[in-house]
Amino acid sequence: MHDFCFTIPYGILLIVGGFIGYLKKGSIASLAGGAGTGLLVVLAGFISLKAFEKKKTSLLATLLETGFFFLSLVIGLDRVFVWIHWSGIRFW
């Protein structure tokens, strides 16, 4: 399975999620974050697809995809820690 098989649909999902957030709550931040990030992820997948068609690899696509993976991981962990803090759970 190639990376663009995941990044292009994931980017489209981010774009749709941004628009849904905007339509439901009127959130410009949701629109900008979802659609902006989604467009960059789709762009990375498209660059990777074009490089694959030429039987090459794209350093730019790899850096974009890896950067978004780590960014989403950090944001996800941050949300978990905020939830733990506000729910009053103590581990130490």
C-alpha positions as CSV (number, residue, x, y, z in Angstrom):
1,M,0.0,0.0,0.0
2,H,1.4,3.4,-0.9
3,D,1.3,6.5,1.2
4,F,-1.0,8.5,-1.2
5,C,-3.7,5.8,-0.8
6,F,-4.1,7.1,2.8
7,T,-3.1,10.8,2.6
8,I,-5.5,11.8,-0.2
9,P,-8.7,10.4,1.4
10,Y,-7.5,11.6,4.9
11,G,-7.0,15.1,3.4
12,I,-10.5,15.1,1.9
13,L,-11.9,13.9,5.3
14,L,-10.1,16.9,7.0
15,I,-11.6,19.3,4.4
16,V,-15.1,17.9,4.9
17,G,-14.7,18.1,8.7
18,G,-13.6,21.7,8.5
19,F,-16.7,22.6,6.4
20,I,-19.0,20.7,8.7
21,G,-17.6,22.5,11.7
22,Y,-18.1,25.8,10.0
23,L,-21.7,24.9,8.9
24,K,-22.7,23.6,12.4
25,K,-21.1,26.2,14.6
26,G,-20.0,29.0,12.3
27,S,-16.4,28.4,13.4
28,I,-13.9,30.1,11.1
29,A,-11.1,28.4,13.0
30,S,-12.6,25.0,12.2
31,L,-12.9,25.9,8.5
32,A,-9.4,27.3,8.3
33,G,-7.8,24.5,10.3
34,G,-9.7,21.7,8.6
35,A,-9.7,23.0,5.0
36,G,-6.2,24.4,5.2
37,T,-4.6,21.3,6.7
38,G,-6.7,19.1,4.5
39,L,-5.5,20.9,1.3
40,L,-1.9,20.5,2.4
41,V,-2.4,16.8,3.1
42,V,-4.1,16.3,-0.3
43,L,-1.2,18.3,-1.9
44,A,1.3,16.0,-0.3
45,G,-0.6,12.9,-1.5
46,F,-0.8,14.3,-5.0
47,I,2.9,15.1,-5.1
48,S,3.6,11.6,-3.8
49,L,1.3,10.1,-6.5
50,K,3.0,12.0,-9.3
51,A,6.4,10.9,-8.0
52,F,5.2,7.3,-7.9
53,E,4.1,7.5,-11.5
54,K,7.6,8.5,-12.4
55,K,9.0,5.6,-10.3
56,K,10.7,8.1,-7.9
57,T,10.3,9.3,-4.4
58,S,9.4,12.8,-3.3
59,L,11.3,14.2,-0.3
60,L,8.8,17.1,-0.1
61,A,5.8,14.8,0.1
62,T,7.5,12.6,2.7
63,L,8.3,15.6,4.9
64,L,4.8,17.0,4.6
65,E,3.2,13.7,5.5
66,T,5.5,13.0,8.3
67,G,5.2,16.5,9.7
68,F,1.4,16.2,9.7
69,F,1.5,12.8,11.4
70,F,3.6,14.1,14.3
71,L,1.6,17.3,14.5
72,S,-1.6,15.4,14.8
73,L,0.0,13.1,17.4
74,V,1.1,16.1,19.5
75,I,-2.3,17.8,19.2
76,G,-4.1,14.6,20.1
77,L,-1.9,14.0,23.2
78,D,-2.4,17.6,24.3
79,R,-6.2,17.2,24.2
80,V,-5.9,14.0,26.3
81,F,-3.8,15.8,28.9
82,V,-6.2,18.8,29.0
83,W,-9.1,16.4,29.5
84,I,-7.3,14.6,32.3
85,H,-6.5,17.9,34.0
86,W,-10.1,19.3,33.8
87,S,-11.7,16.0,34.8
88,G,-9.7,16.0,38.0
89,I,-7.9,12.7,37.5
90,R,-4.7,12.4,39.4
91,F,-2.0,9.9,38.6
92,W,0.8,11.2,40.8
